[in-house]
């Protein structure tokens, strides 16, 4: 069996409130998925500029009422960022091919009252400006922190331990299986030679069952929800 103790490094900083809320500001921008621009309204595959056809498509996508004032290109050039552009040649569905965009939108103050955006899962997701004043684990705690046992080092167990540690506890993870390096050899033996280690296999071990998943299981909480972005940010921060 494997156990892990997730402790923050010792410093002389004071103990923060365990009920401390994350430093997150209000929504100021949005990520829009599947913004469709007809081929005749797009400059082409090599163009990555914010053009009038894209602006019109964005206004329609967010449910805004197009007007002469809102549709001015000057309002959008500094507030619309193209993240992805792809070509959809399935003309039978809509009558003509189209370009499909993923964009980030920060609403100009001059049109915020005219356009009220609402979240639509998989189409419109809020972006929140995260204020990271301190690196991970900068706020640390004395050695006599309350200890909490966590059973299993799958994604739920690992993130539970991380959250508890940041809140001032000293989590200890109990894992039935092996660390991922040893587990990889055990799974290799299972796949190649049909040798099963009942304590180290696809079900048991560091990382949980998903460590050897091909990714078909996906979350339904939104491509760019706050929770998903936090997980991705932490994975990058951990290397």
N, C-alpha and C positions, 0 to 999 in steps of 0.2 A: 504494500500500500504506500501511497505517496501523500505527503502533507506539505502544504505551502503556507508560509506566514507572510502576509502582505503588510509591510511596515514602511512608513515614511521615514526618510532620513532625519536625524535629530538636529534641531537648530534651537536658537534661543528665542524664537518667536512665540508670541502669546497664543493661547488656545482660542480659536474662533468659536462662534456659536454653532452647535451641531445642527441647528435648524436653519442655518444660513442658506439663502436662496442663491442660485447661480446668477452671475452678473450678465443679464440679457436685456437688451433694449427692445422697444416695440418694433413691430414690423415696419420696415421702410422700403423694402423692395420684394419682388416676386420672381419666381422662376416659372416660365411658361414652356410647356412641352407641346409638341405636335402643332406648331403654328404653321399653317399651310398657305403657301403663296403660289397661285397658278403660274405656269411656265411663262406665259405671255406677260406677266406682271413682274418678272424677276430679271435682273441683268445677266444672269447666267451662273454656271457652276464655279467660275473662277473669281466671282465677285463676292467680297465679304463686307461690303459697306451696308450702312443703314439707309435703305432706299424707301421710296414712297409706297411701293407695293408691300413691303414688310410692315411698314407703319400701319397701313390700312388693315392688314391681316391681324396685327396685334390688337388694334382697337376692337375689331370684330371678335377676336378670341376672348377678350376680357369683358365683353358685353357692353362696351362703351357706345355712346351715341356719337357717331361721327359728325363733326361740324367743321366749318372752315377754320376756326381757331384751333381746335384740338388737333387737326390733321397737319398742322404746319410742321415741316420736317425739322425746323430749327429747335423745336421743343424736345425732340426725341434723340437727336444725334449724341447728346451727352448723357442720356438716361436709358439707353437701350444697348445691351451688350450681347453680341452673338456668341453663343457657346458651341453650337453645332449646326451644320447645314448639310442636308442629304437630299438626294433626288428620288422621287417616287414615280416610277413610270407606269403604274397601274391605271391607265387612262379609262378603262371600262367602268370603273366605279364612279368617277366624278366627271367623266367626259373629256378630260385632258390631264396630261402629266403635271406634276407640281413639285416644288421644293418644300421641304419640311424643316423647320427651324426649332431649336431650343435656345431661348434667350432669357437673360436677366433684365428685369424692368424696374427702374426706380422712377416713381411718378413725379413729374415736375409739380412744384407747388401750385403753379397757375392752373393746373387741370385736376388737382386732387379732389376738389369738390364736384367736378363734373363726372369723374370716373370713380366708382366705388367697386374695388375688386373683392371678390369672394373666393375662398379656396375651393378648388374642384380637384378631387383626388386623381392623380396621374396627368392632370392638364394644367392646373395652376396651384403652385405650392408657395407658401410664404418663406421668405428668407429673413433671418433675424441677425442683426449685428451683434456678434458675440464680443463682449469686452473681456479680453484675457489680460488682466493686470498682473497676474502672477503665473509662473510656470506650474505644471502639475506637481503636487506635493510640497509646495513652498510653505503652506500652512501646516505645521506638524504639531505633534502632541507628545506628552510625556510617556514614559515606558509603561506606566500603570493604566493604560487605556483599557476599557472593557473589551473582553475577548468574545468573539462570536464564531461558532463553528459553521462552516458551509460545506454541504455534502455535494461533491462533484465539481470537476474543473472544466465543465463545458462552458459555452458562452454565457449562460445565465449565472453560473457560479463565479466565473472570472469577473464579470461586470458587477455582480453583487458585492464581491470582495473589494473591488476598486471603489465603488460608491461608498461603502461602509468605511473604508480607510480614509477617504476624503472627508467623511463626516465625523471623524474622531474616534473610531473604533479600531480594534486590532483583530481583523478577521483571520481565521485559520481554515484553509481549504483541505478537506479530506477527499482523496481520490483513490478509488479502487484500482485503477489501471496504472500504466507506466507513463513516464515523461514521453514527449512526442518522438524523441530520437529513437528510444528503445521500442516504442509502439510501432514505429514505421517498419522496423525489422520483423516484428511479430506479425504484422499485417502482410508483409511481403511473403513470409513463410506460409501464411494461410492461403494467400492467393496462388502461390507457385507450387506448393507441395502439400496443400490441404492439412497443414499442421495447425491445430487450434490451440491457442493459449487462452484458457477460460477467463483469465484476469487481464488480458491485454489483447484487444481485438477492435473491431469496428465500433462496438458499443461502449467499451471502457477505456479510459486513458485521457491524458491531458488534451484539451481542446474539444472533447465530446465527439459525438457521432459525425458532426458536420465537418470535422477536420479532413475527412476523406470523401466528402460529398462533391459531386460535380456541379453543384449550384442550382439544381432544378427547384429546390425549395426556396421561395422568395417571400419577403414580407409584403403585407397588404396595407401598410400604414403610410404609404406615399414615398415616391422616389427621393424626395428632398425634405422630408419631415424633420423636425428638430431632433428627434431621436436618432434617425439614420445619420444625419450630419455629425452628431456628437460621436457616434461610433466610428465613423470614418476619420474624424479629426484625431481621436485617440489612437487609432491604428497607425496613422502617420506619425504622431508624436512618439509612439513607442518604437518606431523604426521599421 
